[in-house]
């Protein structure tokens, strides 16, 4: 069975219904049907929640700024109508925060049943620190990469791929080469990833 590695962006695509959500959903269905082994670093769970919290704060800041600007306006009849529209927008934004968070939780609960999560261990932490220095990676990215590399070393799969949209850091030649040496192809879009997986399954 082919191993498909994913990371935080896979969770966020599904949780926030972003552009490639459809392809992530189909990949998840393949895992549910036992056709692929879906594997991701456990660190991605915390990173997903951190991203959710940051987006919530950004939305709250925008809503508060909008309300503050509204309070500065003189309430003519035209401004009164504008006030109604602003309230509608702020209500929608506040409601979307709850909706997005609930959907993220549902996605994580689903993945808990269909995916394998790679635990962080001392060797992967040391490797992550090395990546931070040699590849100038951010700590979060280095932990993702080191977790995948550690799992590859333990399992030695004959065929696998790593779906990751971060071309800037994970597109470095050394990263691609080290993954290739472990029979792992890195793919930078979920649509292309699904196409590759489908080709290996003969569908």
C-alpha positions in Angstrom: 0.0 0.0 0.0 1.4 3.4 -1.0 2.2 5.9 1.8 0.9 9.4 1.3 2.5 12.0 3.6 0.6 15.2 4.2 1.0 18.1 6.6 -0.7 21.1 8.1 -1.9 22.6 4.8 -3.9 19.4 4.1 -5.8 19.9 7.3 -6.4 23.6 6.6 -7.5 23.0 3.0 -10.3 20.8 4.4 -11.1 22.8 7.5 -11.4 26.1 5.7 -12.7 24.6 2.4 -9.9 26.3 0.5 -9.2 26.1 -3.3 -7.9 22.4 -3.3 -10.3 21.1 -0.7 -12.0 18.9 -3.3 -8.8 17.0 -4.0 -7.9 16.7 -0.3 -11.4 15.2 0.3 -10.8 12.6 -2.4 -7.4 11.7 -1.0 -9.0 11.3 2.4 -11.7 9.0 0.9 -8.9 6.8 -0.6 -7.5 6.4 2.9 -10.9 5.7 4.4 -11.3 2.9 1.8 -8.0 1.4 2.7 -6.4 2.1 -0.7 -3.6 4.3 0.7 -1.9 4.9 4.0 -2.3 8.6 5.0 0.5 9.7 7.3 1.2 13.1 8.8 3.3 14.6 11.6 1.4 15.0 14.9 2.9 18.5 15.1 0.5 19.4 12.3 -2.4 19.2 14.8 -1.1 21.9 17.0 0.0 24.0 14.1 -3.5 23.8 12.6 -5.0 25.1 15.9 -2.4 27.8 16.1 -3.3 29.0 12.6 -7.0 28.9 13.5 -6.4 31.0 16.6 -4.3 33.5 14.6 -7.0 33.9 11.9 -9.6 34.3 14.6 -7.6 37.2 16.1 -7.1 38.8 12.7 -10.8 38.6 12.1 -11.6 40.0 15.5 -9.2 42.9 14.9 -10.8 43.6 11.6 -14.3 43.6 13.1 -13.3 45.9 16.0 -11.6 48.3 13.5 -14.8 48.3 11.4 -16.9 49.1 14.4 -14.6 51.8 15.6 -14.7 53.5 12.2 -18.5 53.2 12.2 -18.7 55.0 15.5 -16.8 57.9 14.1 -19.4 58.6 11.4 -22.2 61.1 11.7 -25.6 59.3 11.6 -27.3 60.8 8.6 -30.0 58.7 6.9 -27.4 57.4 4.4 -25.0 56.5 7.2 -27.8 54.8 9.1 -28.2 52.4 6.1 -24.5 51.9 6.1 -24.6 51.0 9.8 -27.0 48.2 9.0 -24.7 46.8 6.4 -21.7 47.0 8.6 -23.5 45.1 11.4 -24.5 42.4 8.9 -20.8 42.1 7.8 -19.5 41.9 11.4 -22.2 39.3 12.4 -21.2 37.2 9.4 -17.5 37.4 10.2 -18.1 36.5 13.9 -20.3 33.6 12.9 -17.7 32.3 10.4 -15.1 32.1 13.2 -17.3 29.6 15.0 -18.2 27.7 11.8 -14.5 27.4 10.7 -13.4 26.2 14.1 -16.1 23.6 14.3 -15.3 22.4 10.9 -11.6 22.2 11.7 -12.4 20.0 14.7 -14.5 17.7 12.6 -11.7 17.3 10.1 -9.2 16.5 12.8 -11.6 14.0 14.3 -12.0 12.3 11.0 -8.3 12.2 10.3 -7.7 10.6 13.7 -9.5 7.5 12.4 -8.0 7.3 8.9 -4.5 8.7 9.3 -1.3 7.7 11.1 0.3 10.5 13.1 4.1 10.6 13.5 5.1 11.4 17.0 8.0 13.7 17.7 11.0 12.0 19.2 14.5 13.1 20.2 16.1 12.1 16.9 13.6 14.0 14.8 14.0 17.0 17.1 17.8 17.0 16.6 17.3 16.6 12.9 14.9 19.5 12.8 17.4 21.7 14.5 20.0 20.7 11.9 17.5 21.7 9.1 17.0 25.1 10.8 20.7 25.8 10.4 21.6 24.1 7.1 18.4 24.8 5.2 17.4 28.0 7.0 14.0 26.5 7.7 11.5 27.9 10.1 11.1 25.7 13.2 7.6 24.6 12.2 8.8 23.5 8.7 11.9 21.8 10.1 9.7 19.7 12.5 7.4 18.7 9.6 10.3 17.6 7.4 12.3 15.8 10.2 9.2 13.9 11.2 8.6 12.7 7.6 12.3 11.8 7.2 12.3 9.8 10.5 9.2 7.9 9.4 10.8 7.1 6.1 13.9 5.8 7.8 11.8 3.5 10.0 9.5 2.2 7.3 11.6 2.1 4.2 8.6 2.2 1.8 9.0 1.1 -1.8 6.6 3.8 -3.0 5.4 7.0 -1.4 4.8 10.7 -1.9 4.8 13.8 0.2 2.2 16.4 -0.6 3.3 19.9 0.5 2.3 23.3 -0.9 5.4 25.1 0.5 7.6 25.2 -2.5 9.9 27.9 -1.0 11.3 25.7 1.7 10.4 22.2 0.6 11.5 22.8 -3.0 15.1 23.1 -2.0 17.3 20.7 -4.0 18.6 19.0 -0.8 15.1 18.4 0.4 14.0 16.9 -2.9 17.2 14.8 -3.2 16.9 13.4 0.4 13.3 12.4 -0.2 14.1 10.9 -3.6 16.8 8.8 -2.0 14.1 7.3 0.2 11.8 6.6 -2.7 9.5 9.5 -1.8 8.3 11.9 -4.5 7.4 15.4 -3.3 4.4 17.1 -5.0 3.5 20.7 -4.5 -0.3 20.7 -5.1 -3.0 18.4 -3.9 -4.5 18.2 -7.4 -1.3 16.9 -8.8 -0.9 14.7 -5.8 -4.3 13.1 -6.4 -3.4 12.5 -10.1 -0.2 10.8 -9.1 -1.9 8.6 -6.5 -4.6 7.7 -9.0 -1.9 6.7 -11.5 -0.2 4.4 -9.0 -3.6 2.8 -8.2 -4.3 2.3 -11.9 -7.5 4.4 -11.8 
